[in-house]
Amino acid sequence: MSAQPQGTGNSPRKAVTLPALLEMKKNQDKIAMLTCYDACFASVLDASGVDILLVGDSLGMVLAGMPSTLPVSMDMMEYHTRCVAAGNQTAFVVADMPFGSYQESMEQAYRNAARLMAAGANMVKLEGTAWLAPTVEYLTTRDIPVCAHLGLTPQSVSALGGYRVQGRDAKAAKVLKLNAKAMQDAGAQLVLFELIPGKLAGDISKSLTVPTIGIGAGVDCDGQVLVLHDMLNVFPGKKPKFVRNFMDNQPSIQAAVQAYVSAVKEKTFPTADHTF
């Protein structure tokens, strides 16, 4: 039997909700997020105090050995979202909309988002800039919460010319700020920044009323996310600069996850070594 998710002291944790995440931002309590793809890890992460489980399209690379996230299908995302929801009790579940599942039309986006919500997601995540604002508004006005993914967007890696830091110059930084505001104005309740300078991420986070999550975006976002298999050091190959191996000196996976949660909450991760 899985452990009961813990709250303060020995009391069971209440379910993490959108109002709870907004309250965390207001109180400057950091949000811990990790990718998750199955029921077993969902149970471990939930019991370890992870606030948000991200059913990422990174599963294509991590679980299926694909060269990128682009081949990931809706069927794959729906299946893994259902698995994660089955193992979770209190964490907030965000599911990625895969490449090609929302770019065609707002109606297409709604149909596919509804599939993920029915599978157990509490929110869907879309990659895109201001052009996506009408789709975000279309979804959120129909009671589908949205996380906007900005900065390095892996589904656009071919157009971006590789996995490069975004927003380094003044013009690119201004565009990122405008895109983040456009996503919030369209109704996005969460914004994720990937691979952007830490100062820029911090400045935008302060300007938004919704929580921000960073990956390779510095400590001043409202929360952090890593790919689970990266932080457990089980994914082969060279790790990105922003990854830390939390399995170091830990006796178990659960201890490593708890160490990650503590490091995020205590603002000891990410450090300058993990920031651009």
C-alpha positions in Angstrom: 0.0 0.0 0.0 1.3 3.5 -0.9 2.1 6.0 1.8 -0.4 8.7 2.6 0.7 12.1 1.1 1.9 14.3 3.9 1.0 17.8 4.6 2.2 19.9 7.5 3.3 17.8 10.5 1.7 14.4 10.3 -1.6 15.5 8.8 -2.6 14.2 5.4 -2.0 16.7 2.6 -5.0 18.4 1.1 -5.5 18.1 -2.7 -3.4 20.6 -4.6 -5.8 22.9 -6.6 -5.5 26.0 -8.7 -6.5 28.3 -5.8 -3.9 26.5 -3.7 -1.2 27.2 -6.3 -2.2 30.8 -6.5 -2.0 31.1 -2.8 1.5 29.6 -2.9 2.6 32.3 -5.3 1.0 34.9 -3.1 2.8 33.6 0.0 6.1 33.0 -1.9 6.0 29.3 -1.2 7.9 27.5 -3.9 6.0 24.9 -6.1 7.7 21.6 -6.7 6.9 19.9 -10.0 8.3 16.7 -11.7 7.4 14.8 -14.8 5.6 11.5 -14.2 4.4 8.9 -16.6 2.9 6.0 -14.6 0.9 5.0 -11.6 3.8 3.7 -9.5 5.8 6.9 -9.7 2.7 9.0 -9.3 2.2 7.4 -5.9 5.8 7.9 -4.9 5.9 11.5 -6.0 2.6 12.4 -4.5 3.6 10.8 -1.1 6.9 12.7 -1.3 5.2 16.1 -1.4 5.5 17.0 -5.1 2.9 19.6 -5.8 2.4 19.1 -9.6 2.9 15.9 -11.7 3.6 16.8 -15.3 2.6 14.0 -17.8 5.1 15.4 -20.3 5.5 14.6 -24.0 9.1 14.0 -22.9 7.8 10.4 -22.4 8.5 9.9 -26.1 12.3 10.3 -25.5 12.4 8.9 -21.9 10.2 5.9 -22.2 10.0 5.2 -26.0 13.5 6.1 -27.1 12.2 8.6 -29.7 14.7 11.2 -31.0 12.4 14.1 -30.0 8.9 14.8 -28.6 7.5 15.3 -32.1 6.3 11.7 -32.8 4.3 11.5 -29.5 0.6 10.9 -30.2 -2.6 11.8 -28.4 -3.2 8.1 -27.7 0.2 7.9 -25.9 -0.6 11.1 -23.9 -4.1 9.9 -23.0 -2.9 6.5 -21.8 -0.1 7.9 -19.6 -2.3 10.6 -18.2 -4.8 7.9 -17.2 -2.0 5.9 -15.5 -0.7 8.8 -13.5 -4.2 9.8 -12.4 -4.8 6.3 -11.2 -1.7 6.4 -8.9 -2.2 9.9 -7.6 -4.2 11.1 -4.6 -3.5 14.8 -4.0 -1.0 16.3 -6.5 -2.2 18.5 -9.3 -1.9 16.8 -12.7 -0.8 18.7 -15.8 -0.8 16.9 -19.2 1.0 18.0 -22.3 -0.8 18.5 -25.6 1.4 16.7 -28.1 2.6 18.2 -31.4 -0.1 18.5 -34.0 -3.0 18.1 -31.5 -3.9 21.8 -31.1 -2.3 23.8 -33.9 -4.9 23.2 -36.6 -7.9 24.9 -35.0 -9.4 25.8 -31.6 -12.0 23.1 -32.1 -9.2 20.5 -32.6 -7.5 21.8 -29.4 -10.7 21.5 -27.4 -11.4 17.9 -28.6 -8.0 16.8 -27.6 -7.8 18.7 -24.4 -11.1 17.2 -23.4 -9.6 13.7 -23.9 -6.8 14.5 -21.5 -9.1 16.0 -18.9 -11.4 13.0 -19.1 -8.3 10.8 -18.6 -7.6 12.5 -15.3 -5.6 15.7 -16.0 -6.4 18.9 -14.0 -4.8 21.1 -16.7 -3.3 20.9 -20.2 0.0 22.4 -21.3 0.5 24.0 -24.7 3.7 25.3 -26.4 3.4 28.5 -28.3 3.7 32.3 -28.4 1.0 35.0 -28.7 -0.5 33.4 -31.8 -1.9 30.7 -29.4 -3.7 33.2 -27.2 -7.1 32.8 -29.0 -6.8 29.0 -28.4 -5.9 29.5 -24.8 -9.0 31.7 -24.3 -11.2 29.3 -26.2 -10.1 26.5 -23.8 -10.2 28.4 -20.6 -13.7 29.9 -21.2 -14.8 26.3 -21.6 -13.4 25.3 -18.2 -10.2 23.6 -19.4 -7.3 25.1 -17.4 -4.2 25.9 -19.4 -0.5 26.1 -18.7 1.4 28.1 -21.3 4.9 26.9 -22.2 7.3 29.6 -23.3 11.1 30.0 -24.0 12.6 26.9 -25.4 9.6 24.9 -26.7 10.8 21.4 -27.7 8.0 20.9 -30.2 9.5 23.9 -32.1 13.1 22.7 -31.9 13.5 22.5 -35.6 12.3 26.0 -36.2 14.4 27.3 -33.3 17.5 25.7 -34.6 18.2 23.4 -31.7 18.0 23.4 -27.9 19.3 26.9 -27.3 18.7 29.5 -24.5 16.0 31.9 -25.5 15.6 35.6 -24.6 19.3 36.4 -24.3 19.1 39.8 -26.1 16.9 42.8 -25.3 14.6 42.3 -28.3 14.0 38.6 -27.6 13.5 39.3 -23.9 10.8 41.9 -24.7 9.0 39.5 -26.9 9.0 36.8 -24.1 7.6 39.4 -21.7 4.8 40.3 -24.2 4.1 36.6 -24.9 3.8 35.8 -21.1 1.4 38.7 -20.6 -0.6 37.6 -23.6 -0.9 34.1 -22.3 -2.1 35.3 -18.9 -4.5 37.8 -20.4 -6.0 34.9 -22.5 -6.7 33.0 -19.4 -3.6 30.8 -18.8 -3.4 29.9 -15.1 0.2 28.7 -15.1 3.2 29.7 -17.2 6.3 27.5 -17.7 9.6 29.0 -18.8 12.2 26.7 -20.3 15.9 27.6 -20.9 15.8 31.4 -20.5 18.0 33.7 -18.4 17.3 33.6 -14.7 17.0 37.4 -14.3 14.5 37.6 -17.2 12.4 34.7 -15.7 12.4 36.4 -12.3 11.4 39.8 -13.8 8.5 38.2 -15.7 7.4 36.1 -12.7 7.1 39.3 -10.6 5.0 41.0 -13.3 2.5 38.1 -13.6 -0.3 37.3 -11.2 -0.3 33.6 -12.1 2.4 31.1 -10.9 5.4 30.5 -13.0 7.4 27.3 -13.3 11.0 27.2 -14.4 13.3 24.6 -16.0 16.7 26.1 -16.7 15.2 29.5 -15.8 16.7 30.3 -12.4 15.5 30.2 -8.8 13.2 33.3 -9.0 10.3 31.5 -10.8 7.5 30.5 -8.5 8.3 26.8 -8.9 10.7 24.4 -10.5 10.3 21.3 -12.7 12.7 18.6 -13.9 12.4 15.5 -16.0 12.1 12.7 -13.4 14.6 10.4 -15.1 17.1 13.2 -15.3 17.0 14.1 -11.6 17.3 10.4 -10.7 20.3 10.1 -13.1 18.8 7.1 -15.0 18.4 8.8 -18.4 21.5 8.0 -20.6 23.6 10.7 -22.2 24.8 14.1 -21.3 22.6 16.0 -18.9 21.6 19.7 -19.5 23.3 22.3 -17.3 20.1 22.9 -15.3 19.9 19.2 -14.1 21.0 18.1 -10.7 21.4 14.4 -9.7 19.3 14.1 -6.6 20.1 10.4 -6.2 23.6 11.4 -4.9 23.9 10.1 -1.4 20.3 9.1 -1.1 19.2 5.6 0.0 16.1 5.4 -2.2 14.1 7.0 -5.0 11.6 8.4 -2.5 14.4 10.0 -0.5 15.8 11.5 -3.7 12.4 13.0 -4.6 12.0 14.3 -1.1 15.4 15.9 -1.3 14.3 17.6 -4.6 11.1 18.9 -3.0 13.1 20.3 0.0 15.7 21.9 -2.3 13.0 23.6 -4.3 11.0 24.7 -1.2 14.2 26.0 0.5 15.4 27.8 -2.6 18.7 25.9 -2.7 17.9 24.6 -6.2 18.5 25.7 -8.8 21.8 27.5 -8.0 23.9 29.8 -10.2 25.5 26.6 -11.6 22.2 25.5 -13.0 21.2 29.0 -14.4 21.9 30.9 -17.6 
